[in-house]
Amino acid sequence: MRTVGFVGWRGMVGSVLMERMRIEQDFQHFAFTFFSTSQAGQKGPDVGQADLLVEDAYDLKRLAAMDIVVSCQGGDYTQACYPQLRQSGWKGYW
C-alpha cells in the first residue's frame, strides 16, 4: 500500500483538498500521515479512520518514509525540505 504524507492540510488550499478527499473516500486507498510545521503531536484531522497524531513536517526521516508527499504548505517550506529529501536519496513524488 502506498504511503502519502500531507503537509499544509489546514490552510485554504489544503482544507479544500481534505474535504474533497473525505467526500470521495480517497483515504481508504492508501496509508497516510499528516505533518505540520507548527502542530506536531496534536490530533490530526478527522478523515473517517483512526485518530492519528500530527507529525513534524521538518522530520526529513519521516518524510522520506513516504512514497508521496502532498504539500500545500508553500514555496518556502518546499525550498527548505525538498532538496534535502532528494539529496538523502528519496525517490518519491512531491
N, CA, C and O atoms as a CHARMM CRD file, in Angstrom:
* protein
*
  376
    1    1 MET  N      0.85300  -1.18200   0.00000 PROA 1      0.00000
    2    1 MET  CA     0.00000   0.00000   0.00000 PROA 1      0.00000
    3    1 MET  C      0.89300   1.23800   0.00000 PROA 1      0.00000
    4    1 MET  O      1.86400   1.30600   0.75400 PROA 1      0.00000
    5    2 ARG  N      0.57200   2.19500  -0.82700 PROA 2      0.00000
    6    2 ARG  CA     1.33000   3.44900  -0.90600 PROA 2      0.00000
    7    2 ARG  C      1.16200   4.25900   0.37700 PROA 2      0.00000
    8    2 ARG  O      0.12100   4.21700   1.03200 PROA 2      0.00000
    9    3 THR  N      2.21800   4.99600   0.71400 PROA 3      0.00000
   10    3 THR  CA     2.17500   5.89200   1.86000 PROA 3      0.00000
   11    3 THR  C      2.18600   7.32700   1.35300 PROA 3      0.00000
   12    3 THR  O      2.97700   7.68600   0.48000 PROA 3      0.00000
   13    4 VAL  N      1.29700   8.14100   1.91200 PROA 4      0.00000
   14    4 VAL  CA     1.16700   9.53000   1.48300 PROA 4      0.00000
   15    4 VAL  C      1.24600  10.43600   2.70200 PROA 4      0.00000
   16    4 VAL  O      0.53600  10.23200   3.68700 PROA 4      0.00000
   17    5 GLY  N      2.10400  11.42300   2.63000 PROA 5      0.00000
   18    5 GLY  CA     2.21900  12.42200   3.68100 PROA 5      0.00000
   19    5 GLY  C      1.60000  13.72700   3.22600 PROA 5      0.00000
   20    5 GLY  O      1.84200  14.17100   2.10400 PROA 5      0.00000
   21    6 PHE  N      0.80700  14.34500   4.08100 PROA 6      0.00000
   22    6 PHE  CA     0.15400  15.61300   3.77200 PROA 6      0.00000
   23    6 PHE  C      0.74500  16.71200   4.64500 PROA 6      0.00000
   24    6 PHE  O      0.76600  16.60000   5.87100 PROA 6      0.00000
   25    7 VAL  N      1.22500  17.77300   4.00600 PROA 7      0.00000
   26    7 VAL  CA     1.78400  18.92800   4.70700 PROA 7      0.00000
   27    7 VAL  C      0.95900  20.14500   4.29800 PROA 7      0.00000
   28    7 VAL  O      0.67900  20.34000   3.11500 PROA 7      0.00000
   29    8 GLY  N      0.57300  20.95700   5.26800 PROA 8      0.00000
   30    8 GLY  CA    -0.18200  22.16600   4.96000 PROA 8      0.00000
   31    8 GLY  C     -1.64800  21.89700   4.69300 PROA 8      0.00000
   32    8 GLY  O     -2.27700  22.62400   3.92500 PROA 8      0.00000
   33    9 TRP  N     -2.19100  20.89500   5.29400 PROA 9      0.00000
   34    9 TRP  CA    -3.57600  20.47800   5.07500 PROA 9      0.00000
   35    9 TRP  C     -4.59400  21.35000   5.79200 PROA 9      0.00000
   36    9 TRP  O     -5.79400  21.20800   5.55800 PROA 9      0.00000
   37   10 ARG  N     -4.14100  22.25400   6.66600 PROA 10     0.00000
   38   10 ARG  CA    -5.08600  23.10200   7.40800 PROA 10     0.00000
   39   10 ARG  C     -5.38100  24.41900   6.71200 PROA 10     0.00000
   40   10 ARG  O     -6.36900  25.07200   7.04900 PROA 10     0.00000
   41   11 GLY  N     -4.57000  24.82900   5.76500 PROA 11     0.00000
   42   11 GLY  CA    -4.76200  26.11300   5.08800 PROA 11     0.00000
   43   11 GLY  C     -5.91200  26.07700   4.10300 PROA 11     0.00000
   44   11 GLY  O     -6.63600  25.08600   4.01400 PROA 11     0.00000
   45   12 MET  N     -6.07500  27.16500   3.36500 PROA 12     0.00000
   46   12 MET  CA    -7.20000  27.25800   2.42600 PROA 12     0.00000
   47   12 MET  C     -7.15300  26.16300   1.37500 PROA 12     0.00000
   48   12 MET  O     -8.14200  25.46100   1.16500 PROA 12     0.00000
   49   13 VAL  N     -6.02800  26.01400   0.72100 PROA 13     0.00000
   50   13 VAL  CA    -5.92100  25.00000  -0.33400 PROA 13     0.00000
   51   13 VAL  C     -5.99900  23.60000   0.26400 PROA 13     0.00000
   52   13 VAL  O     -6.73800  22.75000  -0.23300 PROA 13     0.00000
   53   14 GLY  N     -5.24200  23.36300   1.32400 PROA 14     0.00000
   54   14 GLY  CA    -5.20900  22.04100   1.94800 PROA 14     0.00000
   55   14 GLY  C     -6.54800  21.61200   2.51300 PROA 14     0.00000
   56   14 GLY  O     -6.92300  20.44600   2.39400 PROA 14     0.00000
   57   15 SER  N     -7.27800  22.53500   3.12800 PROA 15     0.00000
   58   15 SER  CA    -8.56800  22.16400   3.72300 PROA 15     0.00000
   59   15 SER  C     -9.59600  21.80800   2.64500 PROA 15     0.00000
   60   15 SER  O    -10.43100  20.92700   2.84900 PROA 15     0.00000
   61   16 VAL  N     -9.53600  22.48500   1.51300 PROA 16     0.00000
   62   16 VAL  CA   -10.42900  22.13600   0.40700 PROA 16     0.00000
   63   16 VAL  C    -10.07400  20.74800  -0.12700 PROA 16     0.00000
   64   16 VAL  O    -10.96000  19.94100  -0.40700 PROA 16     0.00000
   65   17 LEU  N     -8.79000  20.47800  -0.26400 PROA 17     0.00000
   66   17 LEU  CA    -8.33700  19.15800  -0.71500 PROA 17     0.00000
   67   17 LEU  C     -8.79900  18.07000   0.25200 PROA 17     0.00000
   68   17 LEU  O     -9.30200  17.03400  -0.18300 PROA 17     0.00000
   69   18 MET  N     -8.63500  18.28900   1.55600 PROA 18     0.00000
   70   18 MET  CA    -9.03400  17.29300   2.55200 PROA 18     0.00000
   71   18 MET  C    -10.53300  17.01100   2.48000 PROA 18     0.00000
   72   18 MET  O    -10.95200  15.85500   2.53000 PROA 18     0.00000
   73   19 GLU  N    -11.33500  18.06000   2.36400 PROA 19     0.00000
   74   19 GLU  CA   -12.78700  17.87900   2.30500 PROA 19     0.00000
   75   19 GLU  C    -13.17500  17.07700   1.06600 PROA 19     0.00000
   76   19 GLU  O    -14.00500  16.17100   1.13500 PROA 19     0.00000
   77   20 ARG  N    -12.57900  17.41300  -0.03700 PROA 20     0.00000
   78   20 ARG  CA   -12.88800  16.69800  -1.28500 PROA 20     0.00000
   79   20 ARG  C    -12.48700  15.22100  -1.17200 PROA 20     0.00000
   80   20 ARG  O    -13.22300  14.33700  -1.61100 PROA 20     0.00000
   81   21 MET  N    -11.33100  14.96800  -0.58800 PROA 21     0.00000
   82   21 MET  CA   -10.86600  13.58800  -0.43100 PROA 21     0.00000
   83   21 MET  C    -11.74600  12.81100   0.53800 PROA 21     0.00000
   84   21 MET  O    -11.97200  11.61700   0.34000 PROA 21     0.00000
   85   22 ARG  N    -12.25300  13.47300   1.59200 PROA 22     0.00000
   86   22 ARG  CA   -13.19500  12.82500   2.51500 PROA 22     0.00000
   87   22 ARG  C    -14.46900  12.42200   1.77100 PROA 22     0.00000
   88   22 ARG  O    -14.93400  11.28800   1.89400 PROA 22     0.00000
   89   23 ILE  N    -15.02300  13.34800   1.00600 PROA 23     0.00000
   90   23 ILE  CA   -16.25800  13.08600   0.26300 PROA 23     0.00000
   91   23 ILE  C    -16.07000  11.92000  -0.70500 PROA 23     0.00000
   92   23 ILE  O    -16.94800  11.06600  -0.83300 PROA 23     0.00000
   93   24 GLU  N    -14.94300  11.88800  -1.37400 PROA 24     0.00000
   94   24 GLU  CA   -14.66300  10.84100  -2.36700 PROA 24     0.00000
   95   24 GLU  C    -14.16900   9.54100  -1.72300 PROA 24     0.00000
   96   24 GLU  O    -13.96400   8.54600  -2.41700 PROA 24     0.00000
   97   25 GLN  N    -13.97800   9.54600  -0.40800 PROA 25     0.00000
   98   25 GLN  CA   -13.48100   8.39000   0.35100 PROA 25     0.00000
   99   25 GLN  C    -12.10400   7.93300  -0.13700 PROA 25     0.00000
  100   25 GLN  O    -11.80200   6.74000  -0.15600 PROA 25     0.00000
  101   26 ASP  N    -11.28700   8.89400  -0.52500 PROA 26     0.00000
  102   26 ASP  CA    -9.95500   8.59100  -1.04200 PROA 26     0.00000
  103   26 ASP  C     -9.02100   8.01000   0.01700 PROA 26     0.00000
  104   26 ASP  O     -8.09900   7.26500  -0.31600 PROA 26     0.00000
  105   27 PHE  N     -9.24700   8.33900   1.27700 PROA 27     0.00000
  106   27 PHE  CA    -8.32900   7.89900   2.32400 PROA 27     0.00000
  107   27 PHE  C     -8.36400   6.38600   2.55400 PROA 27     0.00000
  108   27 PHE  O     -7.53300   5.85900   3.29400 PROA 27     0.00000
  109   28 GLN  N     -9.28900   5.70000   1.94700 PROA 28     0.00000
  110   28 GLN  CA    -9.36800   4.24600   2.08000 PROA 28     0.00000
  111   28 GLN  C     -8.36500   3.52900   1.18600 PROA 28     0.00000
  112   28 GLN  O     -8.17600   2.31900   1.31200 PROA 28     0.00000
  113   29 HSD  N     -7.72200   4.26300   0.28600 PROA 29     0.00000
  114   29 HSD  CA    -6.89900   3.63000  -0.74300 PROA 29     0.00000
  115   29 HSD  C     -5.39700   3.71700  -0.50400 PROA 29     0.00000
  116   29 HSD  O     -4.62000   3.24700  -1.33400 PROA 29     0.00000
  117   30 PHE  N     -4.96900   4.30700   0.61200 PROA 30     0.00000
  118   30 PHE  CA    -3.54200   4.41200   0.89600 PROA 30     0.00000
  119   30 PHE  C     -3.34800   4.66500   2.39300 PROA 30     0.00000
  120   30 PHE  O     -4.27600   5.06300   3.09700 PROA 30     0.00000
  121   31 ALA  N     -2.14000   4.42700   2.85400 PROA 31     0.00000
  122   31 ALA  CA    -1.77700   4.75700   4.23700 PROA 31     0.00000
  123   31 ALA  C     -1.35000   6.22100   4.25400 PROA 31     0.00000
  124   31 ALA  O     -0.64600   6.66300   3.34600 PROA 31     0.00000
  125   32 PHE  N     -1.75600   6.97200   5.25200 PROA 32     0.00000
  126   32 PHE  CA    -1.47200   8.39700   5.25400 PROA 32     0.00000
  127   32 PHE  C     -0.92900   8.86300   6.59100 PROA 32     0.00000
  128   32 PHE  O     -1.16500   8.25800   7.63600 PROA 32     0.00000
  129   33 THR  N     -0.19200   9.96200   6.51900 PROA 33     0.00000
  130   33 THR  CA     0.34900  10.63400   7.69300 PROA 33     0.00000
  131   33 THR  C      0.16700  12.12500   7.47400 PROA 33     0.00000
  132   33 THR  O      0.39000  12.62700   6.37200 PROA 33     0.00000
  133   34 PHE  N     -0.23800  12.83500   8.52000 PROA 34     0.00000
  134   34 PHE  CA    -0.37200  14.27500   8.44200 PROA 34     0.00000
  135   34 PHE  C      0.82300  14.90900   9.13600 PROA 34     0.00000
  136   34 PHE  O      1.22300  14.48800  10.22100 PROA 34     0.00000
  137   35 PHE  N      1.38600  15.92500   8.49500 PROA 35     0.00000
  138   35 PHE  CA     2.54900  16.63600   9.00600 PROA 35     0.00000
  139   35 PHE  C      2.19300  18.10400   9.18600 PROA 35     0.00000
  140   35 PHE  O      1.35000  18.64100   8.46600 PROA 35     0.00000
  141   36 SER  N      2.84500  18.75400  10.15700 PROA 36     0.00000
  142   36 SER  CA     2.63400  20.18000  10.37800 PROA 36     0.00000
  143   36 SER  C      3.93800  20.82500  10.81000 PROA 36     0.00000
  144   36 SER  O      4.75400  20.21100  11.49700 PROA 36     0.00000
  145   37 THR  N      4.12300  22.07200  10.39900 PROA 37     0.00000
  146   37 THR  CA     5.29900  22.82600  10.84300 PROA 37     0.00000
  147   37 THR  C      5.08600  23.42900  12.22300 PROA 37     0.00000
  148   37 THR  O      6.04600  23.86800  12.85600 PROA 37     0.00000
  149   38 SER  N      3.83400  23.46100  12.70600 PROA 38     0.00000
  150   38 SER  CA     3.56100  24.13100  13.98100 PROA 38     0.00000
  151   38 SER  C      2.71600  23.32400  14.96400 PROA 38     0.00000
  152   38 SER  O      2.59200  23.72400  16.12200 PROA 38     0.00000
  153   39 GLN  N      2.13000  22.19800  14.54200 PROA 39     0.00000
  154   39 GLN  CA     1.22700  21.47200  15.44000 PROA 39     0.00000
  155   39 GLN  C      1.57600  19.99500  15.58400 PROA 39     0.00000
  156   39 GLN  O      0.68600  19.16600  15.77500 PROA 39     0.00000
  157   40 ALA  N      2.85000  19.65900  15.49500 PROA 40     0.00000
  158   40 ALA  CA     3.26200  18.26700  15.68900 PROA 40     0.00000
  159   40 ALA  C      2.83500  17.79900  17.07800 PROA 40     0.00000
  160   40 ALA  O      2.94200  18.53600  18.05800 PROA 40     0.00000
  161   41 GLY  N      2.34900  16.55900  17.14100 PROA 41     0.00000
  162   41 GLY  CA     1.91800  15.97700  18.40600 PROA 41     0.00000
  163   41 GLY  C      0.44300  16.15600  18.70800 PROA 41     0.00000
  164   41 GLY  O     -0.08300  15.51000  19.61500 PROA 41     0.00000
  165   42 GLN  N     -0.22500  17.00900  17.97500 PROA 42     0.00000
  166   42 GLN  CA    -1.65400  17.21600  18.18600 PROA 42     0.00000
  167   42 GLN  C     -2.45700  16.21200  17.36100 PROA 42     0.00000
  168   42 GLN  O     -1.92100  15.52200  16.49400 PROA 42     0.00000
  169   43 LYS  N     -3.73100  16.15100  17.64900 PROA 43     0.00000
  170   43 LYS  CA    -4.62700  15.23400  16.93900 PROA 43     0.00000
  171   43 LYS  C     -4.77500  15.68200  15.48000 PROA 43     0.00000
  172   43 LYS  O     -4.92600  16.87200  15.20100 PROA 43     0.00000
  173   44 GLY  N     -4.73000  14.73300  14.56800 PROA 44     0.00000
  174   44 GLY  CA    -4.88600  15.02300  13.14700 PROA 44     0.00000
  175   44 GLY  C     -6.33400  15.22300  12.76800 PROA 44     0.00000
  176   44 GLY  O     -7.22200  15.09500  13.61100 PROA 44     0.00000
  177   45 PRO  N     -6.58500  15.53500  11.50900 PROA 45     0.00000
  178   45 PRO  CA    -7.95200  15.77800  11.05800 PROA 45     0.00000
  179   45 PRO  C     -8.78100  14.50100  11.03400 PROA 45     0.00000
  180   45 PRO  O     -8.24300  13.39900  10.92900 PROA 45     0.00000
  181   46 ASP  N    -10.08500  14.66400  11.13300 PROA 46     0.00000
  182   46 ASP  CA   -11.00000  13.53200  11.06100 PROA 46     0.00000
  183   46 ASP  C    -11.22200  13.19200   9.59100 PROA 46     0.00000
  184   46 ASP  O    -11.86100  13.94700   8.85800 PROA 46     0.00000
  185   47 VAL  N    -10.69400  12.06200   9.17400 PROA 47     0.00000
  186   47 VAL  CA   -10.87900  11.61400   7.78900 PROA 47     0.00000
  187   47 VAL  C    -11.63100  10.28800   7.75400 PROA 47     0.00000
  188   47 VAL  O    -11.57600   9.55400   6.76800 PROA 47     0.00000
  189   48 GLY  N    -12.32900   9.99700   8.83900 PROA 48     0.00000
  190   48 GLY  CA   -13.16300   8.80700   8.86700 PROA 48     0.00000
  191   48 GLY  C    -12.42100   7.53200   9.20400 PROA 48     0.00000
  192   48 GLY  O    -12.95300   6.43800   9.01600 PROA 48     0.00000
  193   49 GLN  N    -11.21200   7.65400   9.69500 PROA 49     0.00000
  194   49 GLN  CA   -10.44100   6.48400  10.10700 PROA 49     0.00000
  195   49 GLN  C     -9.84500   6.76300  11.47900 PROA 49     0.00000
  196   49 GLN  O    -10.18200   7.75700  12.12200 PROA 49     0.00000
  197   50 ALA  N     -8.96600   5.88800  11.91700 PROA 50     0.00000
  198   50 ALA  CA    -8.38500   6.01000  13.25600 PROA 50     0.00000
  199   50 ALA  C     -7.74800   7.38600  13.46600 PROA 50     0.00000
  200   50 ALA  O     -7.13700   7.94800  12.55800 PROA 50     0.00000
  201   51 ASP  N     -7.90400   7.91100  14.67900 PROA 51     0.00000
  202   51 ASP  CA    -7.27500   9.18800  15.01300 PROA 51     0.00000
  203   51 ASP  C     -5.76300   9.01800  15.03600 PROA 51     0.00000
  204   51 ASP  O     -5.23700   8.10000  15.66400 PROA 51     0.00000
  205   52 LEU  N     -5.08800   9.89800  14.35700 PROA 52     0.00000
  206   52 LEU  CA    -3.63200   9.87300  14.30400 PROA 52     0.00000
  207   52 LEU  C     -3.08800  11.19500  14.81400 PROA 52     0.00000
  208   52 LEU  O     -3.75000  12.22800  14.72000 PROA 52     0.00000
  209   53 LEU  N     -1.88200  11.15500  15.35100 PROA 53     0.00000
  210   53 LEU  CA    -1.23300  12.38400  15.77400 PROA 53     0.00000
  211   53 LEU  C     -0.46900  12.98200  14.59800 PROA 53     0.00000
  212   53 LEU  O      0.07600  12.26400  13.75900 PROA 53     0.00000
  213   54 VAL  N     -0.44400  14.29000  14.55800 PROA 54     0.00000
  214   54 VAL  CA     0.26700  15.02400  13.52400 PROA 54     0.00000
  215   54 VAL  C      1.77000  14.92300  13.79800 PROA 54     0.00000
  216   54 VAL  O      2.21300  15.01600  14.94200 PROA 54     0.00000
  217   55 GLU  N      2.53100  14.73400  12.74300 PROA 55     0.00000
  218   55 GLU  CA     3.98100  14.61100  12.88100 PROA 55     0.00000
  219   55 GLU  C      4.67900  15.89700  12.43200 PROA 55     0.00000
  220   55 GLU  O      4.07900  16.75700  11.78700 PROA 55     0.00000
  221   56 ASP  N      5.93700  16.00100  12.78200 PROA 56     0.00000
  222   56 ASP  CA     6.74000  17.18900  12.49000 PROA 56     0.00000
  223   56 ASP  C      7.09200  17.25200  11.00500 PROA 56     0.00000
  224   56 ASP  O      7.71700  16.33100  10.47900 PROA 56     0.00000
  225   57 ALA  N      6.69900  18.32400  10.32800 PROA 57     0.00000
  226   57 ALA  CA     6.93400  18.46900   8.89300 PROA 57     0.00000
  227   57 ALA  C      8.40200  18.70000   8.55600 PROA 57     0.00000
  228   57 ALA  O      8.77600  18.65400   7.38400 PROA 57     0.00000
  229   58 TYR  N      9.23800  18.94700   9.55600 PROA 58     0.00000
  230   58 TYR  CA    10.67300  19.11500   9.31500 PROA 58     0.00000
  231   58 TYR  C     11.45800  17.83800   9.61700 PROA 58     0.00000
  232   58 TYR  O     12.68500  17.83000   9.51500 PROA 58     0.00000
  233   59 ASP  N     10.77700  16.78100   9.98100 PROA 59     0.00000
  234   59 ASP  CA    11.42900  15.49500  10.24100 PROA 59     0.00000
  235   59 ASP  C     11.66400  14.79500   8.89700 PROA 59     0.00000
  236   59 ASP  O     10.79700  14.07900   8.39600 PROA 59     0.00000
  237   60 LEU  N     12.83300  15.01300   8.33500 PROA 60     0.00000
  238   60 LEU  CA    13.12800  14.51000   6.98700 PROA 60     0.00000
  239   60 LEU  C     13.14000  12.98600   6.92100 PROA 60     0.00000
  240   60 LEU  O     12.83300  12.41600   5.87300 PROA 60     0.00000
  241   61 LYS  N     13.48300  12.32500   8.00200 PROA 61     0.00000
  242   61 LYS  CA    13.45200  10.85300   8.00300 PROA 61     0.00000
  243   61 LYS  C     12.02400  10.34200   7.85600 PROA 61     0.00000
  244   61 LYS  O     11.77700   9.38700   7.12000 PROA 61     0.00000
  245   62 ARG  N     11.08200  10.97600   8.55500 PROA 62     0.00000
  246   62 ARG  CA     9.67300  10.56800   8.43400 PROA 62     0.00000
  247   62 ARG  C      9.12000  10.91700   7.05400 PROA 62     0.00000
  248   62 ARG  O      8.38400  10.12600   6.46500 PROA 62     0.00000
  249   63 LEU  N      9.46900  12.09200   6.53600 PROA 63     0.00000
  250   63 LEU  CA     9.03300  12.45100   5.18600 PROA 63     0.00000
  251   63 LEU  C      9.59000  11.46800   4.16200 PROA 63     0.00000
  252   63 LEU  O      8.89500  11.08200   3.22200 PROA 63     0.00000
  253   64 ALA  N     10.83200  11.06900   4.34500 PROA 64     0.00000
  254   64 ALA  CA    11.47500  10.14200   3.40500 PROA 64     0.00000
  255   64 ALA  C     10.83200   8.76600   3.42300 PROA 64     0.00000
  256   64 ALA  O     11.01200   7.98800   2.48600 PROA 64     0.00000
  257   65 ALA  N     10.08300   8.45300   4.47700 PROA 65     0.00000
  258   65 ALA  CA     9.38900   7.16500   4.55300 PROA 65     0.00000
  259   65 ALA  C      8.12100   7.15500   3.69600 PROA 65     0.00000
  260   65 ALA  O      7.50800   6.10400   3.50800 PROA 65     0.00000
  261   66 MET  N      7.72900   8.31400   3.18000 PROA 66     0.00000
  262   66 MET  CA     6.52200   8.42800   2.36800 PROA 66     0.00000
  263   66 MET  C      6.84900   8.15900   0.89400 PROA 66     0.00000
  264   66 MET  O      7.90400   8.55700   0.40100 PROA 66     0.00000
  265   67 ASP  N      5.93900   7.48800   0.20700 PROA 67     0.00000
  266   67 ASP  CA     6.07100   7.33200  -1.24100 PROA 67     0.00000
  267   67 ASP  C      5.73400   8.63700  -1.94900 PROA 67     0.00000
  268   67 ASP  O      6.31000   8.96500  -2.98600 PROA 67     0.00000
  269   68 ILE  N      4.79200   9.37400  -1.37100 PROA 68     0.00000
  270   68 ILE  CA     4.29200  10.61500  -1.95800 PROA 68     0.00000
  271   68 ILE  C      4.16200  11.64300  -0.83700 PROA 68     0.00000
  272   68 ILE  O      3.69200  11.32500   0.25600 PROA 68     0.00000
  273   69 VAL  N      4.58200  12.88100  -1.11500 PROA 69     0.00000
  274   69 VAL  CA     4.34000  13.99100  -0.18900 PROA 69     0.00000
  275   69 VAL  C      3.50000  15.01900  -0.93400 PROA 69     0.00000
  276   69 VAL  O      3.89800  15.51900  -1.98600 PROA 69     0.00000
  277   70 VAL  N      2.32400  15.33000  -0.37000 PROA 70     0.00000
  278   70 VAL  CA     1.44400  16.35000  -0.92500 PROA 70     0.00000
  279   70 VAL  C      1.60500  17.58300  -0.03700 PROA 70     0.00000
  280   70 VAL  O      1.19700  17.58200   1.12400 PROA 70     0.00000
  281   71 SER  N      2.19800  18.62100  -0.59300 PROA 71     0.00000
  282   71 SER  CA     2.44700  19.82100   0.19000 PROA 71     0.00000
  283   71 SER  C      1.60700  20.98800  -0.30300 PROA 71     0.00000
  284   71 SER  O      1.67100  21.38000  -1.46800 PROA 71     0.00000
  285   72 CYS  N      0.82000  21.53000   0.61400 PROA 72     0.00000
  286   72 CYS  CA     0.08700  22.76900   0.37000 PROA 72     0.00000
  287   72 CYS  C      0.65400  23.85200   1.28400 PROA 72     0.00000
  288   72 CYS  O      0.00500  24.86800   1.53300 PROA 72     0.00000
  289   73 GLN  N      1.85100  23.63000   1.77300 PROA 73     0.00000
  290   73 GLN  CA     2.46900  24.49000   2.77600 PROA 73     0.00000
  291   73 GLN  C      3.00400  25.78700   2.19100 PROA 73     0.00000
  292   73 GLN  O      2.98000  26.81900   2.86100 PROA 73     0.00000
  293   74 GLY  N      3.47900  25.75600   0.97100 PROA 74     0.00000
  294   74 GLY  CA     4.01100  26.97000   0.36600 PROA 74     0.00000
  295   74 GLY  C      5.44600  26.79200  -0.09500 PROA 74     0.00000
  296   74 GLY  O      6.11500  25.81600   0.24500 PROA 74     0.00000
  297   75 GLY  N      5.89600  27.74900  -0.86800 PROA 75     0.00000
  298   75 GLY  CA     7.19900  27.66100  -1.51300 PROA 75     0.00000
  299   75 GLY  C      8.38100  27.64400  -0.56800 PROA 75     0.00000
  300   75 GLY  O      9.34900  26.92500  -0.81800 PROA 75     0.00000
  301   76 ASP  N      8.33600  28.41200   0.51200 PROA 76     0.00000
  302   76 ASP  CA     9.47100  28.44600   1.44400 PROA 76     0.00000
  303   76 ASP  C      9.70600  27.07100   2.06500 PROA 76     0.00000
  304   76 ASP  O     10.84500  26.62500   2.19900 PROA 76     0.00000
  305   77 TYR  N      8.63000  26.41600   2.43500 PROA 77     0.00000
  306   77 TYR  CA     8.76100  25.06800   3.00900 PROA 77     0.00000
  307   77 TYR  C      9.35400  24.10600   1.98300 PROA 77     0.00000
  308   77 TYR  O     10.26500  23.34000   2.29400 PROA 77     0.00000
  309   78 THR  N      8.83100  24.15200   0.76200 PROA 78     0.00000
  310   78 THR  CA     9.33200  23.27400  -0.29300 PROA 78     0.00000
  311   78 THR  C     10.80500  23.53700  -0.54800 PROA 78     0.00000
  312   78 THR  O     11.57800  22.58800  -0.67800 PROA 78     0.00000
  313   79 GLN  N     11.21200  24.78500  -0.62200 PROA 79     0.00000
  314   79 GLN  CA    12.61200  25.12100  -0.86300 PROA 79     0.00000
  315   79 GLN  C     13.51400  24.64100   0.27000 PROA 79     0.00000
  316   79 GLN  O     14.68000  24.32100   0.04100 PROA 79     0.00000
  317   80 ALA  N     12.98500  24.59000   1.47800 PROA 80     0.00000
  318   80 ALA  CA    13.78400  24.14600   2.62400 PROA 80     0.00000
  319   80 ALA  C     13.90800  22.62600   2.69300 PROA 80     0.00000
  320   80 ALA  O     14.96800  22.11300   3.05300 PROA 80     0.00000
  321   81 CYS  N     12.84400  21.89700   2.35500 PROA 81     0.00000
  322   81 CYS  CA    12.81900  20.44900   2.59000 PROA 81     0.00000
  323   81 CYS  C     13.04900  19.58900   1.35500 PROA 81     0.00000
  324   81 CYS  O     13.75700  18.58500   1.42500 PROA 81     0.00000
  325   82 TYR  N     12.47200  19.96200   0.25100 PROA 82     0.00000
  326   82 TYR  CA    12.53400  19.12000  -0.95100 PROA 82     0.00000
  327   82 TYR  C     13.97000  18.80500  -1.39100 PROA 82     0.00000
  328   82 TYR  O     14.27600  17.63700  -1.63500 PROA 82     0.00000
  329   83 PRO  N     14.86600  19.80000  -1.50100 PROA 83     0.00000
  330   83 PRO  CA    16.23400  19.47000  -1.92300 PROA 83     0.00000
  331   83 PRO  C     16.94200  18.51200  -0.95500 PROA 83     0.00000
  332   83 PRO  O     17.70200  17.64000  -1.37500 PROA 83     0.00000
  333   84 GLN  N     16.68400  18.68700   0.32700 PROA 84     0.00000
  334   84 GLN  CA    17.31600  17.80800   1.31500 PROA 84     0.00000
  335   84 GLN  C     16.81300  16.37700   1.17400 PROA 84     0.00000
  336   84 GLN  O     17.58800  15.43000   1.30800 PROA 84     0.00000
  337   85 LEU  N     15.52200  16.21600   0.90300 PROA 85     0.00000
  338   85 LEU  CA    14.98200  14.87400   0.69100 PROA 85     0.00000
  339   85 LEU  C     15.64700  14.21800  -0.51200 PROA 85     0.00000
  340   85 LEU  O     16.05100  13.05700  -0.44300 PROA 85     0.00000
  341   86 ARG  N     15.76100  14.94900  -1.60600 PROA 86     0.00000
  342   86 ARG  CA    16.39300  14.40000  -2.81200 PROA 86     0.00000
  343   86 ARG  C     17.85400  14.05800  -2.55500 PROA 86     0.00000
  344   86 ARG  O     18.33700  13.01700  -3.00100 PROA 86     0.00000
  345   87 GLN  N     18.55400  14.92400  -1.84300 PROA 87     0.00000
  346   87 GLN  CA    19.95900  14.67300  -1.54400 PROA 87     0.00000
  347   87 GLN  C     20.13900  13.44300  -0.65100 PROA 87     0.00000
  348   87 GLN  O     21.18700  12.79700  -0.68000 PROA 87     0.00000
  349   88 SER  N     19.13100  13.13000   0.12800 PROA 88     0.00000
  350   88 SER  CA    19.20900  11.94900   1.01000 PROA 88     0.00000
  351   88 SER  C     18.90700  10.65500   0.25200 PROA 88     0.00000
  352   88 SER  O     19.02400   9.56200   0.80700 PROA 88     0.00000
  353   89 GLY  N     18.51300  10.78700  -1.03800 PROA 89     0.00000
  354   89 GLY  CA    18.24200   9.61000  -1.83000 PROA 89     0.00000
  355   89 GLY  C     16.76400   9.28400  -1.98700 PROA 89     0.00000
  356   89 GLY  O     16.41700   8.25700  -2.56900 PROA 89     0.00000
  357   90 TRP  N     15.89300  10.14200  -1.47700 PROA 90     0.00000
  358   90 TRP  CA    14.45400   9.89700  -1.57700 PROA 90     0.00000
  359   90 TRP  C     14.03100   9.90900  -3.04300 PROA 90     0.00000
  360   90 TRP  O     14.37800  10.83100  -3.78100 PROA 90     0.00000
  361   91 LYS  N     13.28800   8.89700  -3.46600 PROA 91     0.00000
  362   91 LYS  CA    12.86100   8.75900  -4.84600 PROA 91     0.00000
  363   91 LYS  C     11.35500   8.93300  -5.01700 PROA 91     0.00000
  364   91 LYS  O     10.80500   8.58700  -6.06200 PROA 91     0.00000
  365   92 GLY  N     10.68900   9.46400  -4.00100 PROA 92     0.00000
  366   92 GLY  CA     9.23200   9.58500  -4.03600 PROA 92     0.00000
  367   92 GLY  C      8.75100  10.72900  -4.91000 PROA 92     0.00000
  368   92 GLY  O      9.53400  11.38300  -5.59900 PROA 92     0.00000
  369   93 TYR  N      7.45500  10.95200  -4.86600 PROA 93     0.00000
  370   93 TYR  CA     6.79800  12.02400  -5.62200 PROA 93     0.00000
  371   93 TYR  C      6.44500  13.15800  -4.69500 PROA 93     0.00000
  372   93 TYR  O      5.91900  12.92600  -3.60600 PROA 93     0.00000
  373   94 TRP  N      6.72400  14.39000  -5.10500 PROA 94     0.00000
  374   94 TRP  CA     6.41900  15.59200  -4.33300 PROA 94     0.00000
  375   94 TRP  C      5.30400  16.31300  -5.03600 PROA 94     0.00000
  376   94 TRP  O      4.86300  17.36600  -4.57600 PROA 94     0.00000
